Amino acid sequence: MSSSSDEKSAMEESRLEVMECEKEIQSIKSSLKSLTSSSGGAETSNNSLQVSVHKINASGEDSTAPGTFKVNLSSPIEERTITQLFDPLDPTAEGGIVTFEQLETSNALLTIEAFSGADDALVKVGTSAAHDLLPLCQDGEKSSSTVEIAIVSESSGEPVLESKESDEWEDAVDEEKAEDEGVAKESDAESPSKEAKLQLPLCTLSVQLEYTPSANDKRDSLYEKLNEVSKRKAAAIEKLRQSAAAVNRAKMAESDEGKGKGGNVVKAGFLNKSKPEAKAVPFWKRWYEKTIGPQSMLWVVGPIAKNYVIFIGCSVFFHYKGDLLALPPPV
C-alpha cells in the first residue's frame, strides 16, 4: 500500500508540474503577442546602457578624489566622459550620466579611467579592471544594478612580482628532458619563490548601470524561456505517463492478490447465456403460416401480383368480348 500511495503522489506532482508549465507557456505566448503588437515603431530597436557615478570612497586620507571619469566600452568600442557625480535632484544634468547604444552583450567589457585636475589639464590617476556586462544583460529585461569598482594607481600598473630565481639552468633543462622521456628524476633545485606586493586601490566608485534591452533582445529571451519551459513540460508529461503506468501495475498486483486469497471473483463466461432448447412446432401452425398466415406467400406476393392479374384479365376480355361493350347502331 505504501508503494502505491507513493506512486499516486508522484503522479499528482507530475500532473501539477504539467499544469504549471502550461500556465508559463501561455504567459510567455501572451508576452510575445503583446511585444509583437507594441513593436510597431514606438519602441526603439536598439538596446542601451546608462552609466553614472553616485559615490566616491577614497582609500587614503591624503588621496585626492578624482573628478572626471572616462567610461570605455569594448563592444562597441566607444568612450564617454563623466564630469560630475549623479545628482538625484537633477537626473538629466549634463556630464552626470552617459549612454551607450547597440551593445553586443555577449562580449561587452566596461572599464573606467579616473582623472584629476581641471578640464584643460587632466591627469590620469588610475584605471579599473574590465567588468563583464553579460550578467546584467542576459535576462532580456530592463535591469539596474549598483557596482563597486576599484580604481588602481596607473603608475604601478599590474601587481609587481619580485622573484628570486636560481641560476641552475642546466638542472632545469635536464628535468624537462626527463619528463618528456617518461623518466622520473629527482631535482634538488629549489623552486623560484615569488613575492607579490599587495596593491591597494586609490578609491572605490559606486557606479550604477541601467540596461534597457531592445525588442529583439526581449523576443530572443522569451523564446529561450519558451524552449526551456517546453522541455520541462515534455519531461513532466513523460514522468506522468510512467507514474500512471506504475499505478496501473500496482492496481493489477492488488487484484491478483485478492484472487489468490479467494475473494469475490467473477467467474469466466458469466455473460454466455445458455439458449433454451427449441420445441417442436405443431402441424396446423406450420400449415397456417405457410398458406394464409401473415408471413405466408399469399400475403407477401398477392398485393404485388394483384395489379398484373387485373391488367391481363382486362386485356383478354377486351380482345375476345369487346363487342359487348360497343354502342348499338343508330336507328
Backbone hydrogen bonds in HBPLUS format (Angstrom, degrees):
<---DONOR---> <-ACCEPTOR-->    atom                        ^
c    i                          cat <-CA-CA->   ^        H-A-AA   ^      H-
h    n   atom  resd res      DA  || num        DHA   H-A  angle D-A-AA Bond
n    s   type  num  typ     dist DA aas  dist angle  dist       angle   num
A0005-SER N   A0001-MET O   2.95 MM   4  6.20 156.9  2.01 148.1 154.0     1
A0006-ASP N   A0002-SER O   2.95 MM   4  6.17 154.0  2.02 145.8 153.1     2
A0007-GLU N   A0003-SER O   2.98 MM   4  6.21 155.4  2.04 146.9 153.2     3
A0008-LYS N   A0004-SER O   2.98 MM   4  6.24 152.8  2.05 145.7 153.3     4
A0009-SER N   A0005-SER O   2.93 MM   4  6.16 157.3  1.98 147.8 153.7     5
A0010-ALA N   A0006-ASP O   2.92 MM   4  6.16 154.1  1.98 145.7 153.1     6
A0011-MET N   A0007-GLU O   2.92 MM   4  6.14 150.6  2.01 142.6 150.7     7
A0012-GLU N   A0008-LYS O   2.93 MM   4  6.20 151.7  2.01 145.8 153.4     8
A0013-GLU N   A0009-SER O   2.94 MM   4  6.19 156.3  2.00 147.7 153.9     9
A0014-SER N   A0010-ALA O   2.99 MM   4  6.20 156.4  2.05 144.8 151.2    10
A0015-ARG N   A0011-MET O   2.96 MM   4  6.18 152.2  2.04 143.2 150.9    11
A0016-LEU N   A0012-GLU O   2.97 MM   4  6.24 157.8  2.02 149.5 154.8    12
A0017-GLU N   A0013-GLU O   2.95 MM   4  6.16 151.9  2.03 145.5 153.6    13
A0018-VAL N   A0014-SER O   2.95 MM   4  6.19 152.9  2.03 147.0 153.9    14
A0019-MET N   A0015-ARG O   3.06 MM   4  6.35 157.1  2.12 146.1 151.9    15
A0020-GLU N   A0016-LEU O   2.91 MM   4  6.15 155.6  1.97 146.2 153.1    16
A0021-CYS N   A0017-GLU O   2.91 MM   4  6.12 160.2  1.95 149.0 154.1    17
A0022-GLU N   A0018-VAL O   2.96 MM   4  6.17 151.9  2.04 144.7 152.7    18
A0023-LYS N   A0019-MET O   3.01 MM   4  6.30 151.7  2.09 145.8 152.9    19
A0024-GLU N   A0020-GLU O   3.01 MM   4  6.33 157.4  2.06 148.9 155.0    20
A0025-ILE N   A0021-CYS O   2.89 MM   4  6.14 156.0  1.95 148.5 155.2    21
A0026-GLN N   A0022-GLU O   3.00 MM   4  6.24 160.0  2.04 147.6 152.4    22
A0027-SER N   A0023-LYS O   2.94 MM   4  6.19 154.1  2.01 146.7 154.1    23
A0028-ILE N   A0024-GLU O   2.89 MM   4  6.13 160.1  1.92 152.5 157.3    24
A0029-LYS N   A0025-ILE O   2.91 MM   4  6.11 159.0  1.96 149.8 155.8    25
A0030-SER N   A0026-GLN O   2.96 MM   4  6.16 155.4  2.02 145.1 151.5    26
A0031-SER N   A0027-SER O   2.97 MM   4  6.23 150.0  2.06 143.3 151.8    27
A0032-LEU N   A0028-ILE O   2.90 MM   4  6.19 154.9  1.96 149.1 155.9    28
A0033-LYS N   A0029-LYS O   2.91 MM   4  6.14 153.7  1.98 145.6 153.1    29
A0034-SER N   A0030-SER O   2.93 MM   4  6.15 161.7  1.96 148.0 152.6    30
A0035-LEU N   A0031-SER O   2.85 MM   4  6.00 151.2  1.94 144.1 152.9    31
A0036-THR N   A0032-LEU O   2.90 MM   4  6.07 153.5  1.97 145.4 152.1    32
A0037-SER N   A0033-LYS O   3.00 MM   4  6.23 156.0  2.06 147.0 153.4    33
A0038-SER N   A0034-SER O   2.97 MM   4  6.04 142.8  2.11 141.1 150.4    34
A0102-GLN N   A0047-ASN O   3.01 MM  55  5.38 144.0  2.15 150.5 148.7    35
A0048-SER N   A0212-THR O   2.97 MM 164  5.27 154.7  2.04 146.0 153.9    36
A0212-THR N   A0048-SER O   2.91 MM 164  5.27 171.4  1.92 154.5 156.5    37
A0049-LEU N   A0100-PHE O   2.74 MM  51  5.06 149.7  1.83 146.1 153.1    38
A0100-PHE N   A0049-LEU O   2.78 MM  51  5.06 156.7  1.83 145.2 153.3    39
A0050-GLN N   A0210-GLU O   2.90 MM 160  5.12 166.1  1.92 145.9 150.1    40
A0210-GLU N   A0050-GLN O   2.98 MM 160  5.12 161.0  2.02 148.3 153.7    41
A0051-VAL N   A0098-VAL O   2.87 MM  47  5.38 158.4  1.92 151.3 158.7    42
A0098-VAL N   A0051-VAL O   3.00 MM  47  5.38 165.1  2.02 153.0 157.5    43
A0052-SER N   A0208-GLN O   3.18 MM 156  5.41 147.5  2.29 145.0 153.2    44
A0208-GLN N   A0052-SER O   2.86 MM 156  5.41 162.3  1.89 162.9 167.1    45
A0086-PHE N   A0053-VAL O   2.84 MM  33  5.80 163.4  1.86 158.2 161.3    46
A0054-HIS N   A0206-SER O   2.82 MM 152  5.51 170.3  1.83 172.4 171.1    47
A0206-SER N   A0055-LYS O   2.90 MM 151  5.02 166.3  1.92 146.7 148.6    48
A0057-ASN N   A0204-THR O   2.79 MM 147  4.97 167.1  1.81 152.6 156.6    49
A0204-THR N   A0057-ASN O   2.73 MM 147  4.97 154.0  1.80 136.8 145.8    50
A0059-SER N   A0202-LEU O   2.98 MM 143  5.53 171.4  1.99 142.0 139.9    51
A0067-GLY N   A0115-PHE O   3.10 MM  48  6.40 134.6  2.32 149.5 160.5    52
A0068-THR N   A0115-PHE O   3.21 MM  47  5.08 170.2  2.22 146.8 144.2    53
A0115-PHE N   A0068-THR O   2.78 MM  47  5.08 154.9  1.85 162.8 160.1    54
A0069-PHE N   A0082-ILE O   2.87 MM  13  5.04 164.4  1.89 151.4 156.1    55
A0082-ILE N   A0069-PHE O   2.67 MM  13  5.04 171.5  1.68 162.2 165.2    56
A0070-LYS N   A0113-GLU O   2.87 MM  43  5.08 159.9  1.91 147.1 153.5    57
A0113-GLU N   A0070-LYS O   2.90 MM  43  5.08 162.2  1.93 143.6 149.4    58
A0071-VAL N   A0080-ARG O   2.69 MM   9  5.18 154.9  1.75 159.1 165.1    59
A0080-ARG N   A0071-VAL O   2.94 MM   9  5.18 158.3  1.99 145.5 152.4    60
A0072-ASN N   A0111-THR O   2.73 MM  39  5.11 177.4  1.73 168.9 168.7    61
A0111-THR N   A0072-ASN O   2.96 MM  39  5.11 163.2  1.99 149.8 153.4    62
A0073-LEU N   A0078-GLU O   2.95 MM   5  5.40 163.5  1.98 161.5 162.7    63
A0078-GLU N   A0073-LEU O   3.20 MM   5  5.40 144.2  2.33 131.0 141.3    64
A0074-SER N   A0109-LEU O   3.05 MM  35  5.24 147.0  2.16 145.2 153.3    65
A0104-GLU N   A0075-SER O   3.26 MM  29  5.53 171.4  2.27 127.3 127.0    66
A0083-THR N   A0095-GLY O   2.98 MM  12  4.90 135.7  2.18 122.7 135.8    67
A0084-GLN N   A0095-GLY O   3.30 MM  11  5.83 148.5  2.41 138.6 130.2    68
A0090-ASP N   A0087-ASP O   3.05 MM   3  5.26 136.8  2.25 103.9 115.7    69
A0093-ALA N   A0090-ASP O   3.18 MM   3  5.58 154.4  2.24 123.2 121.8    70
A0096-GLY N   A0093-ALA O   3.28 MM   3  5.67 163.6  2.30 128.1 128.6    71
A0107-ASN N   A0104-GLU O   3.24 MM   3  6.21 152.0  2.33 127.7 131.9    72
A0133-LEU N   A0108-ALA O   3.19 MM  25  5.83 163.0  2.22 162.0 159.3    73
A0110-LEU N   A0131-HIS O   2.84 MM  21  5.04 158.3  1.89 138.3 145.2    74
A0131-HIS N   A0110-LEU O   2.92 MM  21  5.04 159.6  1.96 136.8 143.4    75
A0128-SER N   A0112-ILE O   2.95 MM  16  5.46 136.2  2.14 150.5 163.5    76
A0114-ALA N   A0126-GLY O   2.90 MM  12  5.39 164.4  1.93 144.6 149.8    77
A0125-VAL N   A0114-ALA O   3.01 MM  11  5.82 156.3  2.06 139.9 147.5    78
A0116-SER N   A0123-VAL O   2.89 MM   7  5.29 155.9  1.95 142.7 149.2    79
A0123-VAL N   A0116-SER O   2.85 MM   7  5.29 159.1  1.89 155.9 162.0    80
A0121-ALA N   A0118-ALA O   3.20 MM   3  5.24 147.0  2.31  98.9 108.6    81
A0154-GLU N   A0125-VAL O   3.23 MM  29  5.78 153.0  2.31 117.0 118.4    82
A0127-THR N   A0152-VAL O   2.95 MM  25  5.49 142.6  2.09 149.9 155.2    83
A0152-VAL N   A0127-THR O   2.88 MM  25  5.49 169.7  1.89 146.7 144.7    84
A0136-LEU N   A0133-LEU O   3.19 MM   3  5.47 131.4  2.44 104.5 116.8    85
A0137-CYS N   A0133-LEU O   3.23 MM   4  6.42 139.9  2.40 146.2 157.5    86
A0137-CYS N   A0134-LEU O   3.06 MM   3  5.12 128.4  2.33 100.8 114.5    87
A0138-GLN N   A0134-LEU O   3.00 MM   4  5.67 124.3  2.32 161.7 167.7    88
A0143-SER N   A0211-TYR O   3.09 MM  68  5.43 151.7  2.17 145.9 154.5    89
A0211-TYR N   A0143-SER O   2.83 MM  68  5.43 154.2  1.89 162.7 170.3    90
A0145-SER N   A0209-LEU O   2.87 MM  64  5.34 156.6  1.92 150.8 158.8    91
A0209-LEU N   A0145-SER O   2.75 MM  64  5.34 171.8  1.76 167.0 167.8    92
A0147-VAL N   A0207-VAL O   2.71 MM  60  5.23 164.3  1.73 161.7 160.9    93
A0207-VAL N   A0147-VAL O   2.86 MM  60  5.23 162.8  1.89 164.3 158.4    94
A0149-ILE N   A0205-LEU O   2.85 MM  56  5.10 163.1  1.87 150.2 154.2    95
A0205-LEU N   A0149-ILE O   2.73 MM  56  5.10 170.0  1.74 155.7 154.2    96
A0151-ILE N   A0203-CYS O   2.86 MM  52  5.47 172.0  1.86 169.3 167.6    97
A0202-LEU N   A0151-ILE O   2.73 MM  51  5.72 141.7  1.87 157.8 170.9    98
A0197-LYS N   A0160-VAL O   3.39 MM  37  6.04 168.6  2.40 168.2 171.5    99
A0162-GLU N   A0195-GLU O   3.07 MM  33  5.37 178.0  2.07 152.1 151.5   100
A0195-GLU N   A0162-GLU O   3.04 MM  33  5.37 169.2  2.05 149.5 153.0   101
A0164-LYS N   A0193-SER O   3.21 MM  29  5.76 158.8  2.26 158.9 165.4   102
A0169-TRP N   A0167-ASP O   2.96 MM   2  5.71 127.3  2.25 109.1  93.7   103
A0173-VAL N   A0169-TRP O   3.07 MM   4  6.36 155.1  2.13 150.5 156.5   104
A0174-ASP N   A0170-GLU O   2.96 MM   4  6.22 161.9  1.99 150.9 155.8   105
A0175-GLU N   A0171-ASP O   2.95 MM   4  6.11 154.4  2.02 144.6 151.4   106
A0176-GLU N   A0172-ALA O   3.11 MM   4  6.33 152.5  2.19 144.1 150.6   107
A0177-LYS N   A0173-VAL O   3.05 MM   4  6.33 156.1  2.11 149.2 155.5   108
A0178-ALA N   A0174-ASP O   2.98 MM   4  6.21 153.7  2.05 146.0 153.3   109
A0179-GLU N   A0175-GLU O   3.08 MM   4  6.35 147.6  2.19 143.1 151.0   110
A0180-ASP N   A0176-GLU O   3.14 MM   4  6.41 154.3  2.21 146.1 152.4   111
A0181-GLU N   A0177-LYS O   3.10 MM   4  6.36 150.7  2.19 147.8 155.2   112
A0183-VAL N   A0178-ALA O   2.90 MM   5  5.15 149.5  1.99 162.2 158.7   113
A0182-GLY N   A0179-GLU O   3.21 MM   3  5.04 149.7  2.31  96.1 105.1   114
A0218-LYS N   A0214-SER O   3.03 MM   4  6.34 160.6  2.07 151.4 156.2   115
A0219-ARG N   A0215-ALA O   2.94 MM   4  6.12 156.8  1.99 144.1 150.9   116
A0220-ASP N   A0216-ASN O   2.86 MM   4  6.05 162.1  1.89 150.4 155.1   117
A0221-SER N   A0217-ASP O   2.96 MM   4  6.13 159.9  2.00 147.7 153.4   118
A0222-LEU N   A0218-LYS O   2.94 MM   4  6.16 156.0  1.99 147.4 153.9   119
A0223-TYR N   A0219-ARG O   2.95 MM   4  6.20 154.8  2.02 148.8 155.7   120
A0224-GLU N   A0220-ASP O   2.97 MM   4  6.22 153.0  2.04 146.7 154.0   121
A0225-LYS N   A0221-SER O   2.99 MM   4  6.27 159.3  2.03 147.5 153.0   122
A0226-LEU N   A0222-LEU O   2.84 MM   4  6.05 151.8  1.92 143.8 152.3   123
A0227-ASN N   A0223-TYR O   2.94 MM   4  6.19 152.6  2.02 146.2 152.4   124
A0228-GLU N   A0224-GLU O   3.02 MM   4  6.31 159.3  2.06 149.1 154.6   125
A0229-VAL N   A0225-LYS O   2.90 MM   4  6.12 165.9  1.92 154.5 158.0   126
A0230-SER N   A0226-LEU O   2.94 MM   4  6.02 151.4  2.02 141.9 150.2   127
A0231-LYS N   A0227-ASN O   3.01 MM   4  6.24 152.3  2.09 145.2 152.0   128
A0232-ARG N   A0228-GLU O   3.00 MM   4  6.31 157.0  2.05 147.4 153.9   129
A0233-LYS N   A0229-VAL O   2.85 MM   4  6.09 152.7  1.92 146.5 154.1   130
A0234-ALA N   A0230-SER O   2.95 MM   4  6.18 159.1  1.99 146.7 151.9   131
A0235-ALA N   A0231-LYS O   2.99 MM   4  6.24 159.5  2.03 149.6 155.0   132
A0236-ALA N   A0232-ARG O   2.90 MM   4  6.10 153.7  1.97 145.6 153.3   133
A0237-ILE N   A0233-LYS O   2.86 MM   4  6.10 155.6  1.92 151.7 158.0   134
A0238-GLU N   A0234-ALA O   3.03 MM   4  6.24 157.7  2.08 145.8 151.6   135
A0239-LYS N   A0235-ALA O   2.95 MM   4  6.17 155.0  2.01 144.6 151.8   136
A0240-LEU N   A0236-ALA O   2.82 MM   4  6.03 150.2  1.91 144.5 153.2   137
A0241-ARG N   A0237-ILE O   2.91 MM   4  6.16 154.4  1.97 147.0 153.5   138
A0242-GLN N   A0238-GLU O   3.03 MM   4  6.30 160.2  2.07 147.6 152.5   139
A0243-SER N   A0239-LYS O   2.91 MM   4  6.12 154.7  1.97 145.6 153.0   140
A0244-ALA N   A0240-LEU O   2.89 MM   4  6.09 158.9  1.93 149.8 155.3   141
A0245-ALA N   A0241-ARG O   2.99 MM   4  6.23 156.8  2.05 147.4 153.7   142
A0246-ALA N   A0242-GLN O   2.96 MM   4  6.20 152.0  2.04 143.7 151.6   143
A0247-VAL N   A0243-SER O   2.91 MM   4  6.20 153.6  1.98 149.1 156.1   144
A0248-ASN N   A0244-ALA O   3.01 MM   4  6.26 158.8  2.05 148.8 154.1   145
A0249-ARG N   A0245-ALA O   2.98 MM   4  6.23 153.8  2.05 145.3 152.5   146
A0250-ALA N   A0246-ALA O   2.95 MM   4  6.20 152.0  2.03 144.6 152.4   147
A0251-LYS N   A0247-VAL O   2.96 MM   4  6.28 154.2  2.02 149.1 155.8   148
A0252-MET N   A0248-ASN O   2.99 MM   4  6.25 158.6  2.04 148.2 153.7   149
A0253-ALA N   A0249-ARG O   2.93 MM   4  6.16 152.9  2.00 146.0 153.7   150
A0254-GLU N   A0250-ALA O   3.00 MM   4  6.26 155.2  2.06 147.4 153.5   151
A0255-SER N   A0251-LYS O   2.97 MM   4  6.25 156.2  2.02 148.7 155.1   152
A0256-ASP N   A0252-MET O   2.95 MM   4  6.18 151.0  2.04 145.5 153.2   153
A0257-GLU N   A0253-ALA O   3.01 MM   4  6.28 149.9  2.11 144.5 152.5   154
A0258-GLY N   A0254-GLU O   3.02 MM   4  6.35 149.6  2.12 144.1 152.2   155
A0259-LYS N   A0255-SER O   3.07 MM   4  6.39 149.7  2.16 144.4 151.9   156
A0260-GLY N   A0256-ASP O   3.03 MM   4  6.29 154.2  2.10 145.3 152.3   157
A0261-LYS N   A0257-GLU O   3.16 MM   4  6.40 141.2  2.31 143.3 152.6   158
A0263-GLY N   A0258-GLY O   3.21 MM   5  5.61 159.8  2.26 158.7 159.2   159
A0262-GLY N   A0259-LYS O   3.18 MM   3  5.33 162.5  2.21 106.6 111.7   160
A0272-ASN N   A0269-GLY O   3.28 MM   3  5.41 151.8  2.37 102.0 109.8   161
A0286-ARG N   A0282-PRO O   3.21 MM   4  6.48 155.0  2.28 143.8 150.6   162
A0287-TRP N   A0283-PHE O   2.89 MM   4  6.16 157.7  1.94 155.5 162.1   163
A0288-TYR N   A0284-TRP O   2.97 MM   4  6.09 155.8  2.03 141.5 147.9   164
A0289-GLU N   A0285-LYS O   3.04 MM   4  6.22 161.0  2.08 147.1 151.8   165
A0290-LYS N   A0286-ARG O   3.15 MM   4  6.31 142.3  2.30 140.6 150.0   166
A0291-THR N   A0287-TRP O   3.07 MM   4  6.14 147.6  2.18 148.9 156.5   167
A0293-GLY N   A0288-TYR O   2.70 MM   5  5.33 121.0  2.05 170.0 161.3   168
A0296-SER N   A0293-GLY O   3.06 MM   3  5.07 165.1  2.08 111.3 113.0   169
A0300-VAL N   A0296-SER O   3.22 MM   4  6.35 137.5  2.41 139.0 150.8   170
A0301-VAL N   A0297-MET O   2.88 MM   4  5.78 170.3  1.89 149.9 152.5   171
A0302-GLY N   A0298-LEU O   2.87 MM   4  5.23 143.4  2.00 129.9 141.2   172
A0304-ILE N   A0301-VAL O   3.14 MM   3  5.45 126.0  2.45 105.4 119.4   173
A0305-ALA N   A0301-VAL O   2.96 MM   4  6.16 159.9  2.00 160.1 166.6   174
A0306-LYS N   A0302-GLY O   3.00 MM   4  5.90 128.1  2.27 154.0 165.6   175
A0309-VAL N   A0305-ALA O   3.03 MM   4  6.23 158.9  2.08 154.0 159.5   176
A0310-ILE N   A0306-LYS O   3.07 MM   4  6.32 163.1  2.10 154.8 158.8   177
A0311-PHE N   A0307-ASN O   2.99 MM   4  6.19 161.2  2.03 150.2 155.3   178
A0312-ILE N   A0308-TYR O   3.03 MM   4  6.19 170.2  2.04 153.2 155.7   179
A0313-GLY N   A0309-VAL O   2.98 MM   4  6.09 161.3  2.02 148.0 153.8   180
A0314-CYS N   A0310-ILE O   3.03 MM   4  6.15 162.2  2.06 149.2 153.6   181
A0315-SER N   A0311-PHE O   3.04 MM   4  6.20 158.0  2.09 148.8 155.1   182
A0316-VAL N   A0312-ILE O   3.06 MM   4  6.30 161.0  2.10 151.0 155.1   183
A0317-PHE N   A0313-GLY O   3.04 MM   4  6.22 160.0  2.08 148.1 153.8   184
A0318-PHE N   A0314-CYS O   2.96 MM   4  6.14 165.2  1.98 152.5 155.9   185
A0319-HIS N   A0315-SER O   3.09 MM   4  6.19 146.2  2.21 141.5 150.6   186
A0320-TYR N   A0316-VAL O   3.10 MM   4  6.30 164.3  2.12 152.6 155.3   187
A0321-LYS N   A0317-PHE O   2.79 MM   4  5.39 156.2  1.85 148.5 156.8   188
A0324-LEU N   A0321-LYS O   3.40 MM   3  5.88 154.8  2.47 108.9 114.9   189
A0325-LEU N   A0322-GLY O   3.16 MM   3  5.63 155.1  2.23 109.9 117.1   190
A0326-ALA N   A0323-ASP O   3.09 MM   3  5.10 162.3  2.12 103.0 108.6   191
